[in-house]
Amino acid sequence: MANMDDKGVEDAAILMMTLGEEQAAEVFKLLAPKEVQRLGETIAKLKSVSRERVEKVIDRFDSAAASDSRLVDDTDEYVKSVLRKALGDDKANLLIDRILQGSDTSGIESLKWMDATSVAELLRNEHPQIVAAILVHLEFDQAADVLKQFGERHRNEVMVRIATLDGIQPSALRDLNDVMSKVLAGGDRMKKSNLGGVKSAAEILNMLGSGAETSVLDFVREADGELAQKIMDNMFVFDDLEKIDDKGFQALLKEVQSDQLVLALKAASPELREKVFRNMSSRAAETLKEDLESRGPVRLSDVEAEQKEMLKIVRRLVDEGQIVLAGGGDEQLV
């Protein structure tokens, strides 16, 4: 859903509105925070839908939808009810305020439901150490998107602190501003949070893109060459997919759509391309080669976006035990 255009999201919203609250809630449970926010905002804006539009979204729909284009009498209440059933009151209330009133809320949990630009605005004037302590609680791709909003020096200083962060004590969390409040739910019983460090820095750098990555590593290297090398040893870039054994690589290819693979391979090394072809049927490999040759010039940002999506799949398969990767030293790369 993350790659859907506006029309695609509207179609998804219409379908959700035809499902009813219980079924829609089950779907919401399977979506990421950013997807829930985007879909919820769209539902809230769809006060009515034409009969023709509904017919294009679904093949069969009930008599109420056929005779009345208004799918839900009160879309605000519908969004509230569905989100509460899917996410529970606490998470839903954070998102409901943002969707319906656009108001910001405090707490680390709320940051996870916000777009990167908004998070960056909240943190822009905070000390790099505070920013680092907050970003390590976010998903790596979201943290990277936030850092892209910062100036080069500020971004570099934050990354150094993330790399050298050795966990966060509850007492230290209490000293952060209100955006940290949700993290403190466990009170004094909280154990030291195992967040930050070289691996977190490497994961975020993986998501930042090559230009910012080089700048950060150069900055870190000037201050601490050994630390920079440790970060590099823990980084996993797209061409490192070549290190996956054939069995794991075949598991990865099953999870990747053909269009996504074509884009991702546009900037891949010849060795990685050959590995892809070798792990496909001869017919599929020939089709992929033809698609790569016929595909015209594409934006590097689009290629990097698809490569990042594939790296996310790799990390999931590693967690599931379907892929095993050895990294620098005794550490896993992923």
N, C-alpha and C positions, 0 to 999 in steps of 0.2 A: 504493500500500500504506500510505502514511503516514496515510490517513484511515480505514483498516479498523478495525472493532471487534475485540474479543478473539476472537469466534467466527470472523471472517474470517481473522484471522492464524492461528488453529488450523487452519482448512481449508487455508490455503496451506502450512502446515507438513506436514500429512498428505500433500498432493499431492507436496511435495518429497521426502518419505520414500518415496514409491512410485516415484520416478524413478530412483533409484540414484545413486551418488556422482558419476559423470562428468557426467550430465545435470544433477543438482542444482548441481554446481559451476559449470556454465555459466550457470545462472540467477542464482546468487549474484554472479557477475561484473557483472551488470547492475544490481544494487541499490546504493543509497546506504548509507554506514556505519550510519546509524540504522536502516535497514530490515534490514540484515544482522544487527545486534544483536538487534532485536526478533524476527525470524524464528528466529535461532539459539537464543535463550532459550526460545522456544516449543517447538522441536524437542527441546531437552534435557529439557523437562518432560513431554513426551508419551511416557511409558514404554510405553503400549499404547493402542490405538484400537479401538473396537467395530466390528464388521462393518457395522452399520447406518450408522454415521457415515462410513465409507469409501465406501459406496455413494452417499451424498448428495454427497460431494465429487467423485467421478469416475464417469463413466457405465460405463466398462469398466475392470476391474483384473484382475491376473493371479490364477492359482489359489492362489498362496500367500497373497495378501491375502484371498481369499474364504474360505479354510479356517482362517486363523489371523489374529486381529486384531493380533498383534504384528508391526509392519512392520519394525522394526530391532531386532536382538538387544541391541545396546549403543548407546544413543542418544548417550552421551558420546563414544564413539569415532567414531561417525558424524559428529557435529558437527565434531570435530577434523579428520577426514579431508577432509570436504567443504570446510571453510573454508581449509585449507592448499592444496588444489588450486585453489580459486577465487582466493585472495588472495596466495598465497605464504606462506612460513613466518613472516616477520617480522610482517606485519599480522595474520595468523591467530593467532599466539601472543598478541598483545596482546588480541585479542577473546576467545580461548578462556578465558583466565584470568578475564576479567570475567563470561563467561557461566556457567562451571562452578563457579568458586570465589568470584566476586564481588570479586576482589582488584583494587585499582587498580594501574596501572603508570605509569611516568614517561615523559616525552617528548611533544613536541607531537603526534606522530602518534597517540599514545594518546588525547589529548584529543578528536581528531576522531571517535573511536568512543564517546565517553562522552556521557551526557545532560547537558543544560545545568546542571541543579541540582548535579550532582557537580563539574562544572568550576568553577562559581561558588564552591562550598565550598573547593576547592583554592586559588582565587585571592583569596578574600575579604579576607585580611589582607596581601596583597601591595601594594607601592607602585603607585599608578596608572600610572606609567611602565612598570613590569614587566607589569602587566595589559594595557596597550595593546600592548606588543611581542608578547605572546602571542596576543591576540585577532585581530590582523591576519593571523595564519596560518590562522585557522579560516574556514569558509564564513560569508558575511555573516549568514545567518539564524541559524546557531548562535551567532555572536558576539552577535547581538541578544538571543537567548534567555538567554544568560549575563548580559548587562547588566540584563535585567529582574529578575534575582535580587538586584541590588545596591540599596542605598539611593540616593535621588535625587542627593545631592551626590557620592557616590563615582562613580556612573554618569556624571555630568556631567564630573567631573575626568578620567575615563578617556577620554571622547569628545574632549575638548580635546586630549589628548595623541595620540590616534589621528590627529586632523586635522592636527596639526603634526609628525607623525612623518615624517622624510625618509629612509626606508630604514633598514636595520639592518646594521651592520658585523658580520662574524663575531666580532670580538673582543668586541663588546658582547653578543652572544648567549651567549658563554662565561660571562659574569658573571651570567646568569640562573640560577634554580634548576634542579633536575633535570628539571622538566617541559619544559625547552628542549632536552634532550640530543639528541633525534632530529634536530633541525634542523641540528645540527653535523656530520652525517655526511660532508659535503664537506670539512671541515677548512679548512686555510689556502687551499685552492684555490677556496673559495666566493667568488663575487662578491657585491658589495653587494646584499642582497635588496630588490627594488623593491616594498616593502610599506608600508602606511600612507599618510598624506596625505589631502587633501581628498576625493578620490573614495571612498576606503575609508570615511571618516567618513560621507559621504553615503549610501553603499550600506547601511551598518549602520543608520543612522537610518531609511532606507526600511522596514526590517524591525522597528523598535522599536514602532511604533504612534503615533498622533497625540498622546496625552497626554505621553509621555516625549519625543517629538520636540520639542514646544514648549518643554518645560523645558530640554532640552539647548541648543537654539538661543538661548534667552534668556540662559542662562549664558555661552555662547560670545560672544554679542553684547556683553555687559557687559565682557568682557575684550578682545575684538578684533572690532569691528564689520565690518571688511573680511573677516576669516576667516569669520565667520558668513554673510556674503553669498556668499562663494565656495562654502561648503558647500551653501547653498540653491540656487545656480545648478547644482550637480551632482546635486541630488536629483531623483528621478523618482518621482512619485506616481501613483496609479491614474488620476486624471482627466487626467493627461498623455497617456494612451493616445489622446486625441482628436487629438494631433499626428501620429500615424502616418498615412502615406498609405494610400489605399484598398487598394492591392495588398498592402502589408504587413499591414494590418488583417485582410484576408481570410485571409492565411496564419495569423495568430494565432487567428482564430475556428475554423479547422480543427483546432486543437490543444486546444480547450477543450470539455469536456463540457457539455451543456445545463444540468444541475443546478448545476454550478459557476458557469456564466454567470449564471443566475438569482440566486443568492446574491450574487455579486460586484456585480451591477447594482443591488441593493437600496439602496445608499447612493451610487450614481453620479450625476453631474450630468445634467440633461436633455439637454445637448449630447452627452455621451458615449453616452447611451442611443440618441439619434437616429442617431449614427454607426454603432452596432451594427446597428440595424434597417436602415439604408441599405445595409449590406454583406452582407445576408442575402437569400435568396429571400423573396418576399412571403409565402409560406405559412409559412416558418420564422419570419419576423418576427412574424406574427400569433400563432403558437403561443407565442413568447417573451413577447409582450405579455400574453397570457392568463395565462401562468404567473406573470408578475410581479404581476398584479392579484390572482390567486387565492392567492398565497403569503402566509401570515399573518406577523405580527411575528417577526423573527429577532434573535438576539443580535448586537450590533455586532462582538463578537470573532469570530464565525463568518464574518461578512461580510468583515472585514479579513483573516482567514486565507485565504479564497478569492481575494481581491484580490492578496495576496502570491504565491499560487501562479501567478496569471496573469502577474504581473510577472516571475517566474522564467522563464516560457515566453518572454516578450518578450526577456529577456536572452539566452536560448539562440538565439532567432531572429536577434537582432542579431549574435551571434557567427558564425552561419551565413550572414550576409549577406542574409537574407530581409527584414529590417527595418532601416531607416536612420533615425536620429533626430539632430537637431541640438540641442545643449544651450546653456547659457549661455556666452557668449564663443565661443571656438574649440573647446570641449570637447564630446564626445559625452555625452548624458545617460545612456546605458546602455552 
